[in-house]
């Protein structure tokens, strides 16, 4: 899951404090210049309409303001996909002698959520630290190139923080969906705990660990 570069505020030439009425005025003014019939390109005008649609819909505007994503993201659908990925990987990787499947699956989700919290804190700390360093610059030459570069890096840290926040919300929603299921351990046929079975158990646990590592990589998360 990535945060895209689409910024409806920049496209309409307004800020986050702009009222709904002024958003309509900005759209009308921009439309006169960017409409294909007046020399604008279809792509630019479509982006203008998309920006207007996002900022005039309270739910879409809230989603963008909070996480920096546009209306193409469906959190519920993303949560279902994540839930399916994690549960299928867990069921495939857990050994037959697992005492409690429900608990093991919850543990996987808990590790995901804890890891995302760490990512958010690290990104926020890096962003805030660099912002303080930027504020400490007292003298700038005429050809100031450092300020823009520092601001760009601050923006990348802010994006990383929002990325973690969004992923946390998706995983938390996925966990709620999974908790509606119940896995009955008594329905699984267990093999006798022989030496060969114990070896198979160790191999299964290693497979589960590798599966989780690959899963977290696919999800854009750190390996736990």
Buried (B, 14 or more C-beta within 10 A) or exposed (E): BEBEEBEBBEBBEBEEEBEEEEBBEBBEEBBEEBBEEEEBEEEBBEBBEBBBBBBBEEEBBEBBEEBBBBBEBEBEEBBBBBBEBBBEBBBEBBBEBBEEBBEBBBEBBEBBBEBBEEBBEBBBEBBBEBBEEBEEEEEEEEEEEEEEEBEEEBEEBBBBBBBBBBBBBBBBBBBEBBEEEEBEEEEEEEEEEEEEBEEBBEEBBEBBEEBBEEBBEEBEBBEB
